[in-house]
Amino acid sequence: MENRIGKSYTARKALFARGLRDGRLTVQEIEEALPAGTLTAAERWLLYYSLRAAQVEIIDEVTGQVDHGFMAEHPAMPAEH
């Protein structure tokens, strides 16, 4: 168990460093570094939330779409003329 926690921590730390440096990460990079079962659902949500809060773009390589996460729930305000 201790080894798994250490690897997960190291992987998250490396992801953050790369995301902050590059300003972006892909969903595929994140999932490769932290495959299913590595984090609980809450830990995974917190990771994505924290990356977005640090202004790291999370992009899906397949679709090219930016994952806005919590921001997607708030539609854009209409422009005033």
mmCIF file of the C-alpha atoms, coordinates in Angstrom:
data_MODEL
# 
_entry.id   MODEL 
# 
loop_
_atom_site.group_PDB 
_atom_site.id 
_atom_site.type_symbol 
_atom_site.label_atom_id 
_atom_site.label_alt_id 
_atom_site.label_comp_id 
_atom_site.label_asym_id 
_atom_site.label_entity_id 
_atom_site.label_seq_id 
_atom_site.pdbx_PDB_ins_code 
_atom_site.Cartn_x 
_atom_site.Cartn_y 
_atom_site.Cartn_z 
_atom_site.occupancy 
_atom_site.B_iso_or_equiv 
_atom_site.pdbx_formal_charge 
_atom_site.auth_seq_id 
_atom_site.auth_comp_id 
_atom_site.auth_asym_id 
_atom_site.auth_atom_id 
_atom_site.pdbx_PDB_model_num 
ATOM 1  C CA . MET A 1 1  ? 0.000   0.000  0.000   1.00 0.00 ? 1  MET A CA 1 
ATOM 2  C CA . GLU A 1 2  ? 2.746   2.453  0.915   1.00 0.00 ? 2  GLU A CA 1 
ATOM 3  C CA . ASN A 1 3  ? 4.467   1.890  -2.453  1.00 0.00 ? 3  ASN A CA 1 
ATOM 4  C CA . ARG A 1 4  ? 1.228   2.617  -4.347  1.00 0.00 ? 4  ARG A CA 1 
ATOM 5  C CA . ILE A 1 5  ? 0.686   5.868  -2.444  1.00 0.00 ? 5  ILE A CA 1 
ATOM 6  C CA . GLY A 1 6  ? 4.277   6.914  -3.121  1.00 0.00 ? 6  GLY A CA 1 
ATOM 7  C CA . LYS A 1 7  ? 3.961   6.281  -6.862  1.00 0.00 ? 7  LYS A CA 1 
ATOM 8  C CA . SER A 1 8  ? 0.646   8.122  -7.019  1.00 0.00 ? 8  SER A CA 1 
ATOM 9  C CA . TYR A 1 9  ? 2.073   11.108 -5.155  1.00 0.00 ? 9  TYR A CA 1 
ATOM 10 C CA . THR A 1 10 ? 5.143   11.202 -7.396  1.00 0.00 ? 10 THR A CA 1 
ATOM 11 C CA . ALA A 1 11 ? 3.005   10.951 -10.540 1.00 0.00 ? 11 ALA A CA 1 
ATOM 12 C CA . ARG A 1 12 ? 0.678   13.755 -9.388  1.00 0.00 ? 12 ARG A CA 1 
ATOM 13 C CA . LYS A 1 13 ? 3.616   15.962 -8.483  1.00 0.00 ? 13 LYS A CA 1 
ATOM 14 C CA . ALA A 1 14 ? 5.210   15.383 -11.911 1.00 0.00 ? 14 ALA A CA 1 
ATOM 15 C CA . LEU A 1 15 ? 1.896   16.106 -13.669 1.00 0.00 ? 15 LEU A CA 1 
ATOM 16 C CA . PHE A 1 16 ? 1.492   19.387 -11.811 1.00 0.00 ? 16 PHE A CA 1 
ATOM 17 C CA . ALA A 1 17 ? 5.051   20.441 -12.592 1.00 0.00 ? 17 ALA A CA 1 
ATOM 18 C CA . ARG A 1 18 ? 4.588   19.665 -16.294 1.00 0.00 ? 18 ARG A CA 1 
ATOM 19 C CA . GLY A 1 19 ? 1.156   21.314 -16.383 1.00 0.00 ? 19 GLY A CA 1 
ATOM 20 C CA . LEU A 1 20 ? 2.407   24.485 -14.730 1.00 0.00 ? 20 LEU A CA 1 
ATOM 21 C CA . ARG A 1 21 ? 5.445   24.606 -16.996 1.00 0.00 ? 21 ARG A CA 1 
ATOM 22 C CA . ASP A 1 22 ? 3.552   23.940 -20.250 1.00 0.00 ? 22 ASP A CA 1 
ATOM 23 C CA . GLY A 1 23 ? 0.199   25.470 -19.309 1.00 0.00 ? 23 GLY A CA 1 
ATOM 24 C CA . ARG A 1 24 ? -1.594  22.356 -20.575 1.00 0.00 ? 24 ARG A CA 1 
ATOM 25 C CA . LEU A 1 25 ? -1.957  18.614 -20.129 1.00 0.00 ? 25 LEU A CA 1 
ATOM 26 C CA . THR A 1 26 ? -3.916  16.086 -22.102 1.00 0.00 ? 26 THR A CA 1 
ATOM 27 C CA . VAL A 1 27 ? -6.501  13.794 -20.582 1.00 0.00 ? 27 VAL A CA 1 
ATOM 28 C CA . GLN A 1 28 ? -4.465  10.942 -22.034 1.00 0.00 ? 28 GLN A CA 1 
ATOM 29 C CA . GLU A 1 29 ? -1.279  12.071 -20.234 1.00 0.00 ? 29 GLU A CA 1 
ATOM 30 C CA . ILE A 1 30 ? -3.152  12.240 -16.952 1.00 0.00 ? 30 ILE A CA 1 
ATOM 31 C CA . GLU A 1 31 ? -4.816  8.848  -17.407 1.00 0.00 ? 31 GLU A CA 1 
ATOM 32 C CA . GLU A 1 32 ? -1.522  7.232  -18.450 1.00 0.00 ? 32 GLU A CA 1 
ATOM 33 C CA . ALA A 1 33 ? 0.270   8.591  -15.388 1.00 0.00 ? 33 ALA A CA 1 
ATOM 34 C CA . LEU A 1 34 ? -2.616  7.705  -13.042 1.00 0.00 ? 34 LEU A CA 1 
ATOM 35 C CA . PRO A 1 35 ? -4.510  4.732  -14.483 1.00 0.00 ? 35 PRO A CA 1 
ATOM 36 C CA . ALA A 1 36 ? -7.866  3.576  -13.145 1.00 0.00 ? 36 ALA A CA 1 
ATOM 37 C CA . GLY A 1 37 ? -7.634  2.316  -9.589  1.00 0.00 ? 37 GLY A CA 1 
ATOM 38 C CA . THR A 1 38 ? -4.725  4.612  -8.707  1.00 0.00 ? 38 THR A CA 1 
ATOM 39 C CA . LEU A 1 39 ? -6.941  7.295  -7.166  1.00 0.00 ? 39 LEU A CA 1 
ATOM 40 C CA . THR A 1 40 ? -10.414 7.301  -5.677  1.00 0.00 ? 40 THR A CA 1 
ATOM 41 C CA . ALA A 1 41 ? -13.101 9.164  -7.603  1.00 0.00 ? 41 ALA A CA 1 
ATOM 42 C CA . ALA A 1 42 ? -12.836 12.042 -5.127  1.00 0.00 ? 42 ALA A CA 1 
ATOM 43 C CA . GLU A 1 43 ? -9.038  12.209 -5.456  1.00 0.00 ? 43 GLU A CA 1 
ATOM 44 C CA . ARG A 1 44 ? -9.305  12.187 -9.261  1.00 0.00 ? 44 ARG A CA 1 
ATOM 45 C CA . TRP A 1 45 ? -11.927 14.958 -9.174  1.00 0.00 ? 45 TRP A CA 1 
ATOM 46 C CA . LEU A 1 46 ? -9.708  17.008 -6.862  1.00 0.00 ? 46 LEU A CA 1 
ATOM 47 C CA . LEU A 1 47 ? -6.714  16.520 -9.176  1.00 0.00 ? 47 LEU A CA 1 
ATOM 48 C CA . TYR A 1 48 ? -8.625  17.798 -12.220 1.00 0.00 ? 48 TYR A CA 1 
ATOM 49 C CA . TYR A 1 49 ? -10.148 20.635 -10.178 1.00 0.00 ? 49 TYR A CA 1 
ATOM 50 C CA . SER A 1 50 ? -6.740  21.668 -8.841  1.00 0.00 ? 50 SER A CA 1 
ATOM 51 C CA . LEU A 1 51 ? -5.157  21.606 -12.295 1.00 0.00 ? 51 LEU A CA 1 
ATOM 52 C CA . ARG A 1 52 ? -7.932  23.807 -13.695 1.00 0.00 ? 52 ARG A CA 1 
ATOM 53 C CA . ALA A 1 53 ? -7.670  26.166 -10.705 1.00 0.00 ? 53 ALA A CA 1 
ATOM 54 C CA . ALA A 1 54 ? -3.938  26.485 -11.449 1.00 0.00 ? 54 ALA A CA 1 
ATOM 55 C CA . GLN A 1 55 ? -4.966  27.548 -14.980 1.00 0.00 ? 55 GLN A CA 1 
ATOM 56 C CA . VAL A 1 56 ? -3.676  24.367 -16.607 1.00 0.00 ? 56 VAL A CA 1 
ATOM 57 C CA . GLU A 1 57 ? -5.693  23.567 -19.738 1.00 0.00 ? 57 GLU A CA 1 
ATOM 58 C CA . ILE A 1 58 ? -6.820  19.957 -19.899 1.00 0.00 ? 58 ILE A CA 1 
ATOM 59 C CA . ILE A 1 59 ? -7.239  18.893 -23.510 1.00 0.00 ? 59 ILE A CA 1 
ATOM 60 C CA . ASP A 1 60 ? -8.598  15.675 -24.997 1.00 0.00 ? 60 ASP A CA 1 
ATOM 61 C CA . GLU A 1 61 ? -6.119  14.602 -27.696 1.00 0.00 ? 61 GLU A CA 1 
ATOM 62 C CA . VAL A 1 62 ? -8.776  12.635 -29.559 1.00 0.00 ? 62 VAL A CA 1 
ATOM 63 C CA . THR A 1 63 ? -11.368 15.404 -29.896 1.00 0.00 ? 63 THR A CA 1 
ATOM 64 C CA . GLY A 1 64 ? -9.156  18.440 -29.346 1.00 0.00 ? 64 GLY A CA 1 
ATOM 65 C CA . GLN A 1 65 ? -11.712 19.796 -26.871 1.00 0.00 ? 65 GLN A CA 1 
ATOM 66 C CA . VAL A 1 66 ? -10.657 21.660 -23.761 1.00 0.00 ? 66 VAL A CA 1 
ATOM 67 C CA . ASP A 1 67 ? -12.145 20.200 -20.576 1.00 0.00 ? 67 ASP A CA 1 
ATOM 68 C CA . HIS A 1 68 ? -13.542 23.179 -18.689 1.00 0.00 ? 68 HIS A CA 1 
ATOM 69 C CA . GLY A 1 69 ? -14.969 20.996 -15.925 1.00 0.00 ? 69 GLY A CA 1 
ATOM 70 C CA . PHE A 1 70 ? -16.727 23.168 -13.375 1.00 0.00 ? 70 PHE A CA 1 
ATOM 71 C CA . MET A 1 71 ? -16.754 26.123 -15.776 1.00 0.00 ? 71 MET A CA 1 
ATOM 72 C CA . ALA A 1 72 ? -18.852 24.157 -18.293 1.00 0.00 ? 72 ALA A CA 1 
ATOM 73 C CA . GLU A 1 73 ? -21.800 24.395 -15.896 1.00 0.00 ? 73 GLU A CA 1 
ATOM 74 C CA . HIS A 1 74 ? -21.954 28.184 -16.278 1.00 0.00 ? 74 HIS A CA 1 
ATOM 75 C CA . PRO A 1 75 ? -23.003 29.298 -19.764 1.00 0.00 ? 75 PRO A CA 1 
ATOM 76 C CA . ALA A 1 76 ? -21.286 32.343 -21.203 1.00 0.00 ? 76 ALA A CA 1 
ATOM 77 C CA . MET A 1 77 ? -22.962 35.640 -20.527 1.00 0.00 ? 77 MET A CA 1 
ATOM 78 C CA . PRO A 1 78 ? -24.456 37.217 -23.664 1.00 0.00 ? 78 PRO A CA 1 
ATOM 79 C CA . ALA A 1 79 ? -22.519 40.186 -24.970 1.00 0.00 ? 79 ALA A CA 1 
ATOM 80 C CA . GLU A 1 80 ? -24.117 43.585 -24.443 1.00 0.00 ? 80 GLU A CA 1 
ATOM 81 C CA . HIS A 1 81 ? -24.503 45.806 -27.471 1.00 0.00 ? 81 HIS A CA 1 
# 
